[in-house]
Amino acid sequence: MAAFQPFELALSAISAGFRLRVFETIGSTNDAALAAARAGGPGRSWFVAHAQTAGRGRHGRTWISPPGNLYASLLLLDAAPIDVAPQLGFVAGVALARALRALVAEDARLKLKWPNDILFDGAKLGGILLEATGLPIGGLASVIGIGVNCNSYPRDLGYPATALSESGTVAATPQEVFLRLSGEIADWLGIFSAGRGFGAIRREWLALAGGIGEQIKVATPARHFEGRFETIDASGRLLLQNEAGVVAIDAGDVIVGH
């Protein structure tokens, strides 16, 4: 069997003090990052795997993780105050979208879907899972888990999915995606500046987002909403216009175009 290609950090990420650990196979890169945080490991640490046996997405959904796709998690320590730490998901979304846009010749069919998915021509190309844990010595560890379908994708999700290999552009390897992603994350975390620069993140997110101005449905744990996607507010909440007025939604699953 051919050896796996090595993963590498972008030079800007190395200069900013990021670290990298690579696994051939692991249960979950997010779990590895959380365990490292609890054991006193350093922040700005990437955990990358060629394959996962227990990958997961939001709400505990299984993330199918065969070799050939990107599975990466970034551990950050006290990257933002606890009340704005959820905004790290938007930082990651912007960084990932920018990295992938560069690999698909800036094709505008690649868009962000609130709060944390990457779509290509309306089909899911990647996702982001943000988790956090308090540390025994105090402080907050945030883990940004990122998965990108580079060469394959599950066929039984109940919604459209795709891979970079089917994007109509030159197919990118997980290593190429990660190299660009690590540089973009380093840059956008600097702009974010522990939450002080979220306004810039928000503007870039909106420039890359799909569904704005369109009729959408949002499923939350409590109820379903339907209306026009107006924007996201200064904290990242989705603002939906319907017959009752403007509804601010903190978390949920968005369906565009229905």
C-alpha positions in Angstrom: 0.0 0.0 0.0 1.3 3.4 -0.9 2.5 5.6 2.0 0.4 8.6 2.9 1.6 12.0 1.8 2.8 14.2 4.7 0.7 17.0 6.1 2.5 20.4 6.5 1.7 23.7 8.1 1.8 26.9 6.1 4.8 29.1 6.8 2.5 31.8 8.3 1.1 29.2 10.7 4.6 28.1 11.8 5.6 31.7 12.3 2.5 32.2 14.5 3.5 29.3 16.7 1.1 26.6 15.5 1.9 23.0 16.0 0.9 19.8 14.1 0.3 16.2 15.1 -0.7 13.7 12.4 -2.3 10.3 12.9 -2.7 7.5 10.4 -6.0 6.4 12.0 -7.7 7.9 15.1 -11.1 7.7 16.7 -11.8 11.4 16.5 -9.4 14.4 16.0 -11.8 16.5 18.2 -11.6 13.9 21.0 -7.8 13.9 20.7 -7.6 17.6 20.9 -10.0 17.8 23.9 -8.0 15.1 25.7 -4.8 17.0 25.0 -6.3 20.1 26.5 -7.4 18.3 29.7 -3.9 16.9 30.0 -2.3 20.3 29.9 -1.3 20.3 26.2 -0.5 23.5 24.4 -2.9 25.6 22.4 -2.5 26.4 18.7 -2.2 22.7 18.1 -3.6 20.9 15.0 -4.6 17.2 15.2 -4.9 15.7 11.7 -5.8 12.2 10.7 -5.8 10.3 7.4 -8.9 8.4 8.7 -11.2 8.4 11.7 -13.1 5.5 13.2 -15.5 7.6 15.4 -15.8 10.9 13.6 -18.9 13.0 14.4 -20.6 16.2 13.3 -23.1 18.5 15.1 -25.7 17.0 17.4 -23.6 13.8 17.6 -24.2 12.8 14.0 -21.8 10.3 12.6 -19.2 11.8 10.2 -18.1 9.1 7.7 -14.3 9.3 7.6 -12.5 7.1 5.1 -9.0 7.9 3.8 -8.7 10.5 1.1 -10.6 13.3 2.9 -9.5 15.9 5.4 -10.1 15.4 9.1 -8.5 18.1 11.2 -9.1 19.7 14.6 -7.5 22.8 16.1 -7.0 23.3 19.8 -7.0 26.8 21.1 -6.6 27.9 24.7 -8.4 31.1 25.9 -8.8 32.3 22.3 -11.7 34.4 23.2 -13.9 35.2 26.3 -16.4 32.5 26.9 -19.4 34.6 25.8 -17.9 35.2 22.3 -16.0 31.8 21.9 -18.9 30.5 19.6 -17.8 33.2 17.1 -14.7 31.0 16.5 -17.0 28.9 14.3 -17.4 31.9 11.9 -13.6 32.5 11.9 -13.1 28.9 10.9 -15.8 29.1 8.3 -14.3 32.1 6.6 -10.8 30.6 6.7 -12.0 27.3 5.3 -14.1 29.0 2.6 -11.2 31.1 1.5 -8.8 28.1 1.4 -11.2 26.1 -0.7 -12.1 29.0 -3.0 -8.4 29.3 -3.9 -8.5 25.6 -4.9 -11.6 25.9 -7.1 -10.4 28.9 -9.0 -12.5 31.3 -6.9 -15.7 29.6 -8.1 -18.6 31.5 -6.5 -20.6 28.3 -6.3 -18.6 27.5 -3.1 -20.5 29.2 -0.3 -20.9 29.2 3.4 -24.2 28.0 5.0 -25.1 29.2 8.4 -23.7 28.4 10.8 -21.0 26.0 9.8 -21.3 24.2 6.5 -19.4 24.6 3.2 -21.5 24.1 0.1 -20.5 23.7 -3.5 -23.3 24.3 -6.0 -25.8 23.6 -3.2 -24.3 20.3 -2.0 -22.4 19.8 1.2 -18.6 19.8 0.8 -17.4 20.2 4.3 -18.5 21.0 7.9 -17.2 22.5 11.1 -17.8 21.3 14.7 -16.9 23.7 17.5 -16.6 22.2 21.0 -15.2 23.6 24.2 -14.3 22.4 27.7 -13.2 24.1 30.9 -9.6 23.4 32.0 -8.7 22.0 35.4 -6.4 25.0 36.0 -9.1 27.4 34.8 -9.6 28.9 31.4 -11.4 27.6 28.3 -10.2 25.2 25.6 -11.9 25.5 22.3 -11.6 22.9 19.6 -12.5 23.6 15.9 -13.1 20.3 14.1 -13.0 20.6 10.3 -14.0 17.9 7.7 -13.7 18.3 3.9 -14.8 15.8 1.3 -11.8 15.8 -1.0 -12.2 12.5 -2.8 -15.4 10.9 -1.5 -18.7 11.6 0.3 -21.5 9.6 1.9 -24.4 8.9 -0.4 -27.2 8.3 2.1 -27.3 11.6 4.0 -30.8 12.7 3.0 -29.4 15.9 1.5 -27.0 16.6 -1.4 -23.3 16.2 -0.8 -20.2 16.4 -3.0 -16.4 16.2 -3.0 -13.7 18.4 -4.5 -13.0 15.7 -7.0 -16.4 16.4 -8.5 -16.2 20.2 -8.5 -15.1 20.4 -12.1 -11.8 21.9 -11.2 -8.4 20.3 -10.4 -9.0 17.9 -7.6 -7.2 18.8 -4.3 -5.7 16.4 -1.9 -6.3 16.7 1.9 -2.7 17.8 2.2 -3.2 20.7 -0.2 -6.4 21.7 1.6 -4.8 21.6 5.0 -1.7 23.6 3.9 -3.9 26.5 2.7 -6.3 26.1 5.6 -3.6 26.3 8.3 -2.4 29.6 6.8 -5.9 31.1 6.5 -6.8 30.1 10.1 -3.6 31.8 11.4 -4.4 35.0 9.5 -8.1 35.2 10.4 -7.5 34.4 14.1 -5.2 37.4 14.0 -8.0 39.5 12.5 -10.5 38.1 15.0 -8.3 39.2 17.9 -10.1 37.4 20.7 -13.4 38.8 19.5 -12.4 42.4 19.1 -12.3 42.0 15.3 -15.5 40.0 14.8 -17.0 42.9 12.7 -14.4 42.1 10.0 -15.1 38.4 10.3 -18.8 39.0 9.9 -18.4 41.1 6.8 -16.2 38.5 5.2 -18.6 35.7 6.2 -21.6 37.6 4.6 -19.6 38.1 1.4 -19.1 34.3 1.2 -22.5 33.2 2.4 -25.3 31.6 0.5 -29.1 32.0 1.1 -29.1 35.6 2.1 -32.3 37.3 0.9 -33.8 33.9 0.1 -36.6 31.9 1.8 -35.2 29.4 4.2 -36.3 27.0 6.9 -34.5 26.8 10.2 -35.0 23.8 12.5 -34.1 24.5 16.2 -34.5 22.1 19.1 -37.6 23.9 20.2 -39.4 24.6 16.9 -39.1 25.3 13.1 -39.0 28.8 11.5 -39.6 29.8 7.9 -38.9 33.2 6.3 -36.4 35.3 4.5 -32.7 35.1 5.6 -31.9 38.8 6.2 -28.3 38.7 7.7 -26.4 37.7 10.8 -26.2 40.1 13.7 -23.1 41.4 15.5 -22.9 38.2 17.6 -23.5 35.8 14.7 -27.2 35.0 15.2 -29.2 34.4 12.1 -31.9 37.1 11.5 -35.0 35.7 9.8 -37.9 37.9 8.6 -41.3 36.4 8.7 -44.9 37.5 9.3 -44.1 38.0 13.0 -41.2 40.3 12.4 -37.5 39.7 12.7 -36.5 36.5 14.6 -33.0 36.1 16.0 -31.8 32.5 16.0 -28.8 31.3 18.0 -28.5 27.8 16.7 -30.3 25.5 14.2 -30.2 23.6 10.9 -30.8 25.7 7.8 -32.6 24.4 4.7 -32.1 26.8 1.7 -34.5 27.1 -1.2 -37.5 25.3 0.3 
